[in-house]
Amino acid sequence: MPLRRYVLPLTLALVILPSNEGRGQRAPSAPPNAAALAAAHRVLDASGSVDAMVAAMRANLPAQRAATPQLPDEFWTQFEARIVKDVPQLVDSIAVVYARNFTLQELDALTAFYQGPVGRRLRAVQPTLITESSAIGQRWGMRIGAEIGASLRPK
């Protein structure tokens, strides 16, 4: 199977991850120090942010599969396994972003929040929030698409 058939699904998977590029936010060019990176890792662990991103990517795989029926099931099996296997690389990359955008004190405060009762509660309900919010977003997008489609039909 030609490589170009794999480009769309890989691109779709990357689009799932949030991005600040083009929003006027840019990270400083200096690499963060070891203490900031360690603190950022603690925030990511305490918040469950990476777990939520991986869950969102996995939740979107069926839609990506449906959008690209020409890809074999084996591609999707391997893709999902690779997402899970390479999570440490994702965490390391995201930790750099956190370490560049927050001070060490802010990172420690975020960790304290997520380790406290409200932060633990937020983490516990985060899967429900993501699932329900995604469903709302899908219905919202479908409604807008249908309204625009209807407005473009000849009368």
Sequence and secondary structure as in RCSB ss.txt:
>XXXX:A:sequence
MPLRRYVLPLTLALVILPSNEGRGQRAPSAPPNAAALAAAHRVLDASGSVDAMVAAMRANLPAQRAATPQLPDEF
WTQFEARIVKDVPQLVDSIAVVYARNFTLQELDALTAFYQGPVGRRLRAVQPTLITESSAIGQRWGMRIGAEIGA
SLRPK
>XXXX:A:secstr
  THHHHHHHHHHHHHS   TTTT    SS   HHHHHHHHHHHHHHTHHHHHHHHHHHHHHHHHHH TTS HHH
HHHHHHHHHHTHHHHHHHHHHHHHHHS HHHHHHHHHHHHSHHHHHHHHHHHHHHHHHHHHHHHHHHHHHHHHHH
HHS  
